[in-house]
Structures are given as C-alpha cells and as structure tokens.
Amino acid sequence: MKFLEKLTSKKGQIAMELGILVMAAVAVAAIAAYFYATNVGNAGKQITNSTNQTTQALADAISDATSEMSNITG
C-alpha cells in the first residue's frame, strides 16, 4: 500500500525510485537497440558477401563445364 501512495503523491511528483527505474529501463533499451542495429548491419554484409561468393563459384563451374563441352565437340 505504501508503494501505491508513493506513485500517487498528492503533489503530483514521481518518486525518485520510480524515476531511476525508468531511466535504467530506457538505458538498457537504448543499448540493446544499438547492438541489435549493429548486428543486423553486419549480418546484411555477410549475406551479401556469401551470395557473391556463391554466384562466382557457380559462374566458374558453368564456365568450366562450357569449356569442357567445347573441347569435346570441337
């Protein structure tokens, strides 16, 4: 009951403990958002790099197969 009285102060003031708790929650959320955004950016770069490597490997395999076919028929 005392906690409720602190939250509903007659003067309209927020208790210092509640203010500190809210500040801590906002700080944790900001830090988590920063790391999330950083990791998403890095994941995108890794996916692009992997896709480019796969595409190049496929292009090389097709080129080799085409060369083999031209050697056999040529």
N, C-alpha and C positions, 0 to 999 in steps of 0.2 A: 504494500500500500504506500510506503514511503517513496518507492521509485516512481509511482504514478503521480505523487504530489510534486516530485522534482520536475517531471515532464510538463505538468500543468501548473506552472508557477503563476501566482496572481499578477506579477509584474510583467509577464509575457517574456521573461528571459529563459533562454535554453540553458540547461545545466552544463557546467564545464565538462563533465564526464561524457555527456552525450555529444558535445561538440568535438571532443578529442576522438571519440569512437567514429564519428562521421568522417573526420579528417583522415584517420587511419584507413578507413574503407576506401575513400577516394584515392589515397596514395597507392594502395595496393592495386586498385583497378587501373590506375594510370600506368603503373609499372608492368602489369600483366598485358595491357593493351600494346605497350611499346614492344615487348618481347614477341607477342603474337604477330604484330605487323612486320617485325624484322624477320621472323621465321617464315612467314608467308612469302615475303620478297625473295628470300634465299631459296625457298622451295621452287618458286617460279623459274629462277635462273638455272637451277639444277635440272628441272624438267626440260627446259629449252636446250640445254647442253646435251642431255641424254638423247633427246629427239634428233638433234643434229648429227650426233654420232651414229645413231641407228640408221638414219637416212643415208649417210655417207657409206656405211657398211653395205647397205642394200644396193646402192649405186655401184659400188666396186664389184659386188657379186654379179650384178647384171652385166657390167662391162666385161668381166672375166668370162661369163657364160657366152656372151655375144662373140667375143674373140675366139673362143673355142669352136663355136658353131661356124664361124667364117673360115677357120683353119681346116675344119673337117670338110666343108663343102667347097672350099676354094681350091 
